[in-house]
Amino acid sequence: MKASASPHSKAPFKFRIPTAENLVPIRLDIEIDGQRFKDAFTWNPSGQDMYTGEKIIPIKLDLRVNNTIIKDQFLWDLNNYESDPEEFSRTLCKDLGIDDPEVGPAIAVAIREQLYEIAVQNVASARESRMSKKGRRGFEHVPVSKTGGASVDLVKLFGHRSSVVRKRKDWDIYEPIVDLLSNEEVDALEAKEERIAR
């Protein structure tokens, strides 16, 4: 084992078990709802299953905030944990020239709501998959795209030749629309929404 240069070093300490393969032993002993689960296995932390690919989903915006209506659709990678809805919404507002300070947070909330719904669907579909496979122990992950979830297969979406240029028929789908309403239009829209709510 190699010692780190200083005790305050930020570099991660790499632990290696002195065997041919760096397998980590894991032992589980869990009791849930009166049922006891015991298992022992080894895990390879540098194995291929540790590196997930992209999981692209479409996010749709259809919002009215004060006098601003914004409609847009874009692709979001669920496996990119560096993605930040708040930063994305600030950049989007800046790019589209939206000055209303309430629009950015509303966009971020709409994105987070959709990401939350997708996470709930992932858990529900995994639970259904596990429950339907009687006789098997443990948890088996089924990708959401296989169970009818919202995941997008990029090969189906863009074809085998990857390109950043969309097909002409998709231009309207992924084009942001921003409308600024007059006070009279906002009042009429709010009155219509109140009638529908009754």
C-alpha positions in Angstrom: 0.0 0.0 0.0 1.2 3.5 -0.8 0.9 6.1 1.9 -0.5 9.5 1.1 1.9 12.5 1.0 0.3 14.4 3.9 -2.6 13.9 6.3 -4.4 16.8 4.8 -4.1 15.7 1.2 -7.3 15.8 -0.9 -6.3 12.9 -3.1 -8.4 9.8 -2.5 -6.6 7.0 -0.7 -6.6 3.8 -2.8 -7.0 0.6 -0.9 -6.0 -2.6 -2.5 -6.6 -6.1 -1.1 -3.4 -8.2 -1.7 -4.9 -10.7 -4.2 -5.0 -11.1 -7.9 -8.4 -9.3 -8.2 -9.3 -6.4 -6.0 -12.6 -7.9 -4.8 -14.3 -6.4 -1.7 -16.1 -9.0 0.6 -19.6 -7.9 1.5 -21.8 -9.7 4.1 -25.5 -8.8 4.5 -27.7 -9.7 7.5 -30.9 -7.7 7.2 -34.3 -8.1 8.8 -37.3 -6.4 7.2 -40.9 -6.9 8.2 -40.1 -10.1 10.1 -38.2 -11.6 7.2 -34.4 -12.2 7.5 -32.1 -11.9 4.5 -28.5 -13.2 4.7 -26.0 -13.1 1.9 -22.3 -12.9 1.3 -20.6 -12.0 -1.9 -17.6 -10.1 -3.4 -17.8 -6.9 -5.3 -15.3 -5.5 -7.8 -15.2 -1.7 -7.3 -13.5 -1.2 -10.6 -15.8 -3.5 -12.6 -17.7 -2.3 -15.7 -21.0 -2.2 -13.8 -19.6 0.7 -11.7 -19.6 3.0 -14.8 -23.0 3.8 -16.1 -23.6 5.3 -19.5 -26.0 8.1 -20.4 -29.6 7.8 -19.4 -31.3 10.5 -21.5 -34.9 11.6 -20.8 -36.9 14.4 -22.4 -37.9 17.3 -20.0 -40.8 19.4 -21.1 -41.6 22.9 -19.9 -45.0 24.6 -20.2 -45.0 27.4 -17.7 -46.6 30.8 -17.1 -44.9 32.9 -14.5 -46.3 36.4 -14.1 -46.4 37.8 -17.7 -44.0 35.2 -19.2 -45.1 32.0 -20.9 -42.2 29.6 -21.7 -42.6 26.3 -23.6 -39.6 24.1 -24.3 -38.4 20.6 -24.5 -34.8 19.4 -24.0 -32.9 16.2 -23.1 -31.5 15.6 -19.6 -29.0 12.9 -18.6 -30.1 11.2 -15.4 -26.7 9.7 -14.8 -24.9 13.0 -14.9 -24.9 14.0 -11.2 -23.1 17.3 -12.0 -26.3 18.6 -13.8 -27.9 21.4 -11.9 -31.5 22.5 -12.6 -30.9 25.9 -11.0 -27.7 26.6 -13.1 -29.5 25.3 -16.2 -32.5 27.6 -15.6 -30.3 30.7 -15.0 -28.4 30.0 -18.2 -31.6 29.4 -20.2 -33.1 32.6 -18.9 -29.9 34.5 -19.8 -29.8 32.9 -23.3 -33.5 33.7 -24.0 -33.2 37.3 -22.5 -35.8 36.6 -19.8 -35.5 39.4 -17.2 -38.2 38.3 -14.7 -36.4 37.0 -11.6 -39.2 34.5 -10.8 -38.9 32.6 -14.1 -35.6 30.9 -13.4 -36.6 29.4 -10.1 -40.0 28.2 -11.6 -38.1 26.5 -14.4 -35.7 24.8 -11.9 -38.7 23.6 -9.9 -40.4 22.2 -13.0 -37.3 20.3 -13.9 -36.9 18.9 -10.3 -40.6 17.9 -10.2 -40.1 15.9 -13.4 -36.8 14.3 -12.2 -38.6 13.4 -8.9 -41.5 11.7 -10.9 -39.0 9.7 -12.9 -37.2 8.6 -9.8 -40.5 7.5 -8.2 -41.3 5.6 -11.5 -37.9 3.9 -11.4 -38.5 2.7 -7.8 -42.0 1.5 -8.6 -41.0 -0.4 -11.7 -38.1 -2.0 -9.9 -40.4 -3.0 -7.1 -42.9 -4.5 -9.5 -40.2 -6.4 -11.2 -38.9 -7.8 -8.0 -42.4 -8.7 -6.8 -43.3 -10.5 -10.0 -40.3 -12.8 -9.8 -41.4 -15.1 -7.1 -38.9 -17.6 -5.8 -35.9 -15.3 -6.5 -34.1 -13.7 -3.6 -32.7 -10.3 -3.6 -33.1 -7.3 -5.8 -32.8 -7.4 -9.6 -32.6 -4.0 -11.3 -34.5 -3.7 -14.5 -33.7 -0.6 -16.6 -36.7 1.7 -16.8 -36.5 1.7 -20.6 -37.3 -2.0 -20.6 -40.3 -1.6 -18.3 -42.0 1.2 -20.3 -40.5 4.1 -18.4 -39.4 7.5 -19.7 -35.9 6.7 -20.7 -34.9 7.5 -24.3 -32.8 5.2 -26.5 -30.5 7.6 -28.3 -30.0 5.3 -31.2 -33.7 5.2 -31.9 -33.9 9.0 -31.4 -31.0 10.1 -33.6 -30.2 7.0 -35.7 -27.0 5.1 -35.8 -25.0 8.0 -37.1 -24.6 10.4 -34.2 -25.1 14.0 -35.0 -25.6 17.2 -33.0 -27.9 18.5 -35.8 -31.5 17.5 -35.4 -33.7 16.3 -38.2 -35.9 19.1 -39.6 -39.1 17.5 -38.3 -37.7 17.7 -34.7 -36.8 21.4 -34.9 -40.2 22.6 -33.6 -40.2 20.1 -30.7 -36.9 21.4 -29.3 -37.4 25.1 -30.0 -38.0 27.2 -26.9 -41.0 29.5 -27.2 -41.2 32.6 -24.9 -44.2 34.9 -25.0 -44.6 38.1 -23.0 -48.3 38.7 -22.2 -49.9 42.1 -21.6 -51.7 42.6 -18.2 -55.1 42.2 -20.0 -54.0 38.9 -21.5 -52.8 37.7 -18.0 -56.2 38.7 -16.5 -58.1 36.9 -19.2 -55.9 33.8 -18.8 -56.4 33.8 -15.0 -60.1 34.2 -15.4 -60.2 31.2 -17.7 -58.1 29.1 -15.3 -60.5 30.0 -12.5 -63.5 28.9 -14.6 -61.8 25.6 -15.4 -60.9 25.0 -11.8 -64.6 25.2 -10.7 
